[in-house]
Amino acid sequence: MTDEESKPSSSADSSNNNGSLFCAVGGEDANITDADIQLQLHSFLRSLGSKKDVLILPPDYTRFHSQAGKITRFVHEYYTNNANDDASTTKMTILPALGTHAPMTQPQIRSMFGDVLADTEPSPFVVHDWRKDVVTIGHAPAAMNCPPS
């Protein structure tokens, strides 16, 4: 196998600039490196332009192996280290999608998202307390319920 054949194939479309990204990188024998992930992610983030507020909704620690922690770190690094962006005014908020799981502990945050994010003050992490933070905004009428098939 040549070097070219062992590289991951890539298909990314962020040209519509509406905040959506479709990215297909990989293949049966591909080894996707951190540099490959950063290249795709940074290309997409550049297409969005400067941002004052960034909200990231990664899964919680129960999905540790999803690489969401690493990707979140890469987004944070992009907005804090990119000289072409107005990094000093970008506010990062990270809301782990807990569902009905317990909030992440500080050791879990450190393990999943790394020391820099874990030590950032004020903390960019927001805990969603699903038992108290949910507000009812309405009810679906019974007529909308579909009978089981």
Secondary structure, DSSP 8 states (H G I E B T S, - for coil): --HHHHS-EEEEE-TT-SS--EEEEE-TT----HHHHHHHHHHHHHHH---SEEEE--B-GGGGGGSHHHHHHHHHHHHHH-TTTTGGG-EEEE--B-TTS----HHHHHHHH-HHHHH-SS--B----TTTS--------GGG-----
